[in-house]
Amino acid sequence: MISANDARRFWVRLFDVSDILRNTSYHLLEKDSVQFNFAEFPIVQFFFERPDARPAMKDLLAISGLSSGAVSQAVDSLIKDGLLERVRSEQDHRSNLIQVTDRLRVFRKTPLRHFEKMLEAFRQYSGMAPEEMAATEEIFVMLAESRTGGELAVIRQPSDLSVPGLVSHEWNGREYLTTLPVWSLILHFTTNLKNPAMVYYYGKRGRMTLGKLRLMNYMFFLSDQTNDPPSVKALAARFHVSSGVVSQTLNAMIQDGMVERVPSPLDRRMIGIRLTQQGLRMRRQCAASYTCFMQNFLSRIEPEKIMLFDRVLDITLQFLRAEEGRAFLMPGEMPDEYL
């Protein structure tokens, strides 16, 4: 049985990689003056992967895990922006289906080309044999598949978080997952794993921008409590957003009882931000659930494949921090720890 510490190392590195990829995709879309909020992003991600799909609203509900109101608002907004459109179902003329427009097809070309080039550069950088790359892709397919059906609980006590469970759905079958490149499988997996907690935050705050989500993601998943809590200015610099955006997000988190402002123990004139006991409890609960999931997942994998998986994650992070990978991360815009 994989130890809890080793299991945690796996999911923390996966989250690191996915956040780098997601931040890069945000920047690519912003260069085309396209911005999505939290509810819109998983819907757009689905259509990026399946531009010819024509799901019904109930399908998008299952795919995103969001409430019907949130999905309806997101679809309406994307239709207003000319990225999606409603069409009549050929099987049931009383029902509408959702499909992409030519405008979204154009927008998806830039990030797709970018990540395909990144993947090719990684293959050359890693020096991995073709059979190792094939085995790696199979592991990531298994990861994404394990999250699709919701067979393993993400949150041990859903009632505490008021989050819906993941829904098994035909759109996310193995046949579909095997068609996705590794970078897309990583995003697919981490989106599904984080989604219940993110849905909780969304429900608390209503409309949420992706810029705000980056801060919340860091506070709850990728940070450790220190003796010197970060200031608003430090958080703004870390995520390359304005202090106003950070303050607005923190105010919402403070209202929910998740974080609090406290004097810095190193300089009482400075005010820092730290998680409250409630925020710490929720973070421990999420971390324990992710660790439990990863332990269960790795128990199904042969030891030699676990060693390969471990090595691939290390090589991936090395690549993203090396000159070859940094060329794809738009230096000067990414957080310092990613460069």
Secondary structure as UniProt FT lines:
FT   HELIX           4..31
FT   TURN            32..33
FT   TURN            38..39
FT   HELIX           40..49
FT   TURN            51..52
FT   HELIX           57..64
FT   HELIX           68..80
FT   TURN            81..82
FT   STRAND          84..88
FT   TURN            93..94
FT   STRAND          96..100
FT   HELIX           102..126
FT   HELIX           130..148
FT   TURN            149..150
FT   HELIX           158..161
FT   HELIX           170..172
FT   HELIX           174..177
FT   TURN            178..179
FT   HELIX           182..205
FT   HELIX           210..217
FT   HELIX           218..222
FT   HELIX           232..239
FT   HELIX           243..255
FT   TURN            256..257
FT   STRAND          259..263
FT   TURN            268..269
FT   STRAND          271..275
FT   HELIX           277..298
FT   TURN            299..300
FT   HELIX           303..321
FT   HELIX           323..326
FT   TURN            327..328
FT   TURN            331..333
FT   HELIX           336..338
//
